[in-house]
Amino acid sequence: MKPCLSRSTLAGLALLALPLMAAAQTSACETALQNAAYTLGANPDEARLSCDIDRAAGIRDRARQIYGLRFDSMVEIIDTASPSGAAYVYNVLADDGKLTLDARSVPDGKGPRCRLQVPLAEDKANELTTLLSSASDPSVPGYGPREDVTINPDGSRSVRLVFDSHDIITRAETAVGARNFSRHSGSDDPVSRLNNLVIGIANVSPGWVCNAS
């Protein structure tokens, strides 16, 4: 007879496998980026976007393990590295003509598990719809430039390139179908403004409920 593994042993093996899976994903991503950089006609930004989509999927999977499955949303925003150290998943759901924000913290290991479920005010819902329409424009790239954009008092823009990017990955149901985007948190375009709108609503909401992990 084969020896039976205890649940604790299986859990330990699963935890050991996580860093290996992350390392494999990183290695595959680096290979894809190198191939795109040295292949004639390849688009490196498409490879970067694909890598970020895979990274967001890992965070989404951790959120599902903690909070359970989510229904398909019209907007999903995944903040890969918030100031608190946790990742965050933000879903905007359409329910009977009303928009609801479901936000969840995803700690990397131990840390508080926090969730927010709040309806969007009508003005915010209208603003979100307008930004979604702008994001459906084919001229809006999937992978945005890694730059900090500051709007000056006179309305001009100051742009600074960044090398250590705080990445936010967005999936949106637009008029032309589902689109994926990756942005540096300090950038400024319709996708960044959509991200900032949703994250800003969550940041000022008093409705967060937290539990220790």
Buried (B, 14 or more C-beta within 10 A) or exposed (E): EEEEEEEEEEEEEEEEEEEEEEEEBEEEBEEBBEEBEEEEEEEBBBBBBBBBBBBBEBBBEBBBEBBEEBEEBBBBBBBBBBEEEBBBBBBBBBEEEEBBBBBBBBBEEEBEBBBBBBEBEEEBBEBBEBBBEBBBEEEBBBBBBBBBBEEEEEEEEEEEEBEEBBBBBBBBBBEEEEBBBBBBBBBBBBBBBBBBBBBEBBEEEEEBEEEEE
